């Protein structure tokens, strides 16, 4: 059996150039050791958090680092929350991180997902996902 190659799609007839609709910047799998938890056995010790952050920006051209969000800014914000001391809830940590990310006016929407491996026996992780938007 011979398979004919598919033709390339026709070029747009209207001549309209593609337009930017959005830019998404993300950090996945950022690990931090944090004082976190409300239970007595969680006080005075560090636990691993695995953090994913997705930032939705406006449709802007990006030619240099100053035109976008530096990934390190997200990591630094997470580390700053850790440095502030013990946080009771993963949800509280997520909200603080999302608010810090929204400090940059270019960010329209921020999704923070935090996993706390080992928090629930027989589960790979437990955690939360929070979305804040302007």
C-alpha positions in Angstrom: 0.0 0.0 0.0 1.4 3.4 -1.0 0.6 6.4 1.2 0.5 9.7 -0.5 2.0 12.6 1.4 -0.4 15.1 2.7 -0.2 18.5 1.1 0.9 21.5 3.1 -1.9 23.6 4.4 -2.7 26.6 2.2 -1.3 29.9 3.3 -3.8 32.3 4.8 -5.6 34.2 2.0 -6.3 37.3 4.0 -2.6 38.1 4.5 -3.1 38.7 8.2 0.0 38.3 10.2 -0.2 36.1 13.3 -1.0 38.0 16.4 0.3 37.5 19.9 -2.5 36.5 22.3 -0.6 35.7 25.5 2.7 34.7 26.9 3.0 32.1 29.7 6.1 31.8 31.8 6.5 28.9 34.1 8.7 27.2 36.7 8.1 23.5 37.3 9.4 21.3 40.1 11.1 23.9 42.2 12.1 22.2 45.4 12.5 24.1 48.6 13.0 22.9 52.2 10.5 24.7 54.4 9.2 24.9 57.9 5.6 23.9 57.1 2.7 22.2 58.8 0.2 22.6 61.6 0.9 19.3 63.4 3.2 19.0 66.5 5.6 16.6 64.7 6.0 19.2 61.9 7.3 22.0 64.2 11.0 22.7 64.2 11.8 20.6 61.1 12.1 21.2 57.4 10.0 19.4 54.8 10.3 19.3 51.0 7.8 21.3 48.9 7.7 20.9 45.2 6.4 24.1 43.6 5.0 24.8 40.1 4.2 28.4 39.1 2.5 29.5 35.9 2.4 33.2 35.1 0.1 34.5 32.3 1.3 37.8 30.9 -0.1 40.0 28.2 0.7 39.6 24.5 3.9 41.5 24.3 7.0 41.0 22.2 10.0 39.6 24.1 13.5 40.5 22.8 15.4 40.7 26.1 15.2 39.4 29.6 13.8 42.8 30.8 10.7 42.2 28.6 9.6 39.1 30.5 9.7 37.5 34.0 13.0 36.1 35.0 12.5 32.5 36.4 14.9 33.3 39.2 12.4 36.0 40.4 9.9 33.2 41.1 12.5 31.0 42.9 13.7 34.0 45.0 10.2 34.8 46.0 9.7 31.2 47.2 13.0 31.2 49.1 12.0 34.5 50.7 8.8 33.0 52.1 10.9 30.1 53.5 13.3 32.6 55.1 10.4 34.3 56.9 9.9 31.2 59.0 7.4 28.5 59.7 4.2 28.5 57.7 1.2 26.6 58.9 -0.5 25.7 55.7 0.6 24.9 52.2 -2.4 27.0 51.0 -0.9 30.0 52.9 2.5 29.5 51.3 0.8 29.3 47.8 -1.1 32.5 48.4 2.0 34.4 49.6 3.9 33.2 46.5 1.1 34.1 44.1 0.8 37.6 45.6 4.5 38.1 45.3 4.4 37.1 41.6 1.5 39.5 41.0 3.6 42.3 42.3 4.9 42.5 38.8 2.2 44.4 36.9 2.8 42.4 33.7 1.4 39.3 35.4 -2.3 39.0 34.7 -2.9 35.6 36.3 -0.8 33.4 38.5 -1.3 29.7 39.3 0.7 28.2 42.1 0.7 24.4 42.7 2.5 23.1 45.8 3.0 19.4 46.5 4.1 18.2 49.9 5.6 14.7 49.3 5.2 12.4 52.3 2.3 14.4 53.8 -0.1 11.5 53.1 0.9 7.9 53.5 0.4 5.9 50.3 0.1 9.0 48.1 2.9 10.4 45.9 2.0 13.9 47.2 -0.7 16.0 48.6 -1.0 19.7 48.2 -3.0 22.5 46.7 -3.3 24.7 43.6 -4.3 28.3 43.8 -5.1 30.8 41.1 -5.0 34.6 41.6 -5.8 37.0 38.8 -6.1 40.8 38.3 
